[in-house]
């Protein structure tokens, strides 16, 4: 008898998201929606059309290369969404408390949040390179010296020790920052994002009551992507020289694009295949989500679902509306209360109508990867 190929649910893998400050960003194809809980209890929505490079250039769809391009593209989107979410919180920058803050405000004006986010990114990169690239290498070298050179006789063993140290640092760092109240709240929004996507992919009505019962662990999460890259890096780095740690460090930097590309291809493969291999490699990422996601409350689910509804295709229940402000009950705030500029509303509405049918899949935000079409990539890499 002929085996009938199982038809894939068209909703699987077409949307990805990211937790931001007091909110969630969702993206499906060209449609991107950022929803943030404001101090007055309402929800601020910022809807936009953001075409991916892969939809414009064929080279951006070439295997391995597409992973590198999408990763860089996603980093830019993530920074943009984090900055925007801070601005939507109505953080008062007009009355700085210190002379330094006054100087920053005078120097950068409306671009202050962008500047602060940029400085944070640079410091984060420096910290990341020091913690996750340099420290494990020097630590492994130190262990080799303590072992009397025994570890150094086996390049694979030394690389394995280096990789395990890197994983331990990563786990410790993620767990440590989870103790901070603000980060813990962001992890709750991360959980809300996962539950909302799971609710959508299960075909349930997009309401908090249904999302509440869905899992907060998602196989295509960005946490899983990071763990896949850590595992791949152990294999790749085992072929690099140990004769000079600085040369090894430089080579490891050069290998990052390759590791990102291979990791992305695995996430794409794992998104469409469930077997022993994918389950074993994906398991550490799922375990880590017990730290990087927390159980959200209904108010956080409302925010995630608002972003989701404004990002998914209309044929799957998505809505087309301009950027606006929702009250505590989900109703659009009237013009007398707080209405977006009419010109901006018309332009945003027109953009959304034009992009409503172009949902090919989301960029990697928190781990979702679109396996419906080899020419489209979707991922869900959340922070």
C-alpha positions, 0 to 999 in steps of 0.5 A: 500500500502506498503511504500517504504523505502527511499534509503539513498544517499551513499555520505551523512556522509562519509566525515568530516573535520576541519579548520586549519591554512590557510587551511582545513583537510578532512577525509573519511575512512582511507584517510586523506588530509590536504590542506594549502594555502602557502605564495606564493599563492600555495596549499600544500597538505599532503595526508596520510592513517590514519586507525581508531581504529574502523576498527581494534578493535570490542570494538571500535564499541560498542555504547557509548564506540565508542563515547569516543574512537572516541572523543579522537582519533579526539582530537589527529588528530586535534592537529596533523593537526594543528601542521602540518598546521603551519609547512606547512606555512614555519614559520621560526623557525631558527632565533628566535627573543628573548633569550627565543625563542633561548633557545626553538629552541636549546632545542627542535629543529624540535620538537618545533612546537609539544612542543608549540602545546602541551603547548597550549593544556594543557593551553587550558584544564586548561582554559576550566576546569576553565571556563566551569566546575568550574566557572558555579558551583561556580556561581550557588552556589552564585546565590543560596546564593543571593536567600536566598537558594530558588534555592538550594531547587530544584536541577533541577533548580540549575542545569539548572541555572548552565547549562545556565551559562555554555552555556552563557560563551561558546557563549561569548567566541566563539563570543569574539575570532571571533573578532580576525583577525586570528580566523575570517580567520579560521572561513572562512576556517570553512565555506569553509569546510562546503560549500565543503562538502555540494557541494559534498553531493549535487552531484555537480561538485567540483568547487568553483563556485558550492561550493560558492552557498552551505550553510555554515551551516552543521547539523553534525558540531562539534559546534552542537556536543558541544551544544548537550553535553552541553544540556545532561550535564544539565540533567546528572548533575541534579542528582549530589550532591550540598552538596559540590561543590568540590565533585560535580566538581569531579563527573562532571569530571567523567561524561564527558565520559558518556556525550561524549558517549551519545552526539555522539550517538545522533549525529549519530541518528540525522545524519540519522533522521529528526524529531521535536526532532532532529531539536529542539536539533540540532537548537542551534548548527546551530545558533552558526554556524553563529559565528563559520563559515564565508563566504569564498572567492574563494581562500579558497574554492579552498583549501577546495575542494583540500583537499576534492578531495584527501580524498573522495573515487575514485568512488565518484570523489576522486583522488589518488595522493601523497603529493605535492605542487599545484601552484596558478592555481591548477597545480602540481609544477614540480620537477625543482620548488618544488618536494617532495622527490621521495621516499616519493612520491612513499610511499605516492602514494602506501599508498593512492592506498591501502587506496583508497577503504577503505572509511568507514566514517570520524572521527568526525571532524566537525560534520558529522556522518556516519549512513550508517553502524553501524560498521562505524562512521563518524563525522565532528568536526571542531575547 
